[in-house]
């Protein structure tokens, strides 16, 4: 396993599960720092680990983005690209990674001040895109994402040293309470659950379809759910959910006729750049964990 010169604040992928209190701030900017997020919303983000915006983008913008999503997933070249993940059962496109590099339309969204401005304010610095993707959850059986902390993977497999990253999920279809929406355990970001078991070689090839390494135990998840509860996110197309990198979250299968599509962007602080993995044999490909730390402008 790769050795790491930096201090490992969050041990994981060892012989047993281990819980570590969070060692990092949640809001990194100084009190009163300017930005689009109101003080009361920053306070709720600090407490709960997430923030919702009812309409981050307009209906017309949703139409443009959804049309681009449809174009990408219908493109045989995109489907054949290693950055695309295919549903095992239906053989439909499930996700397309590095979408801000594939598409000018999504590149503009990443640099939109409504989007990147909130990330800068929460993280207290310039930011770069650690990961971007479109998620397509077609109806009639699209599989969900099992419970996990993104930071557990990004720390173990991408070498992010600190909890100084934030994700935004922007809905491109309506998120009903029935079509496999995002679920988060409020307040779970305040402690880190280090998972048991070593990281297999090329784990990303399996984990993008079905999470295994980095999966919490049933016992740990039960304790966390009893303590924090579970919040299910619904909202119209154009709504957005921002959440801390260490939130315990997941989503169920979508067995309804109604698709659930979103664009997912991970911003990381330029002061928290990825290094060598803390608990994996090798780095993941750059389309999953970026190594270009150029700030978004």
Buried (B, 14 or more C-beta within 10 A) or exposed (E): EEEBEEEBBBBBBEEEBBEBEBEBBBBBBEEEEEBBBEEEBBEBBBEBBBBBBEBBBEEEBBEBBBEBBEEBBEBEEBBEBEBBBBBEEEEBBBBBBBBBBBBEBBBBBBEBEBBBBBBBBBBBBBBBBBBBBBBBBBBBBBBBBBBBBBBBBBBBBBBBBBBBBBBBBBBBBBBBEBBBBBBBBBBBBBBBBBBBBBBBEEBBEEBBBEBEBBBBEEEBBEBBBEEBEBBBBBBEBBBBBBBBBBBBBBBBBBEBEBBBBBBBBBBBBBBBBBBBBBBBBBBBBBBBBBBEBEEBE
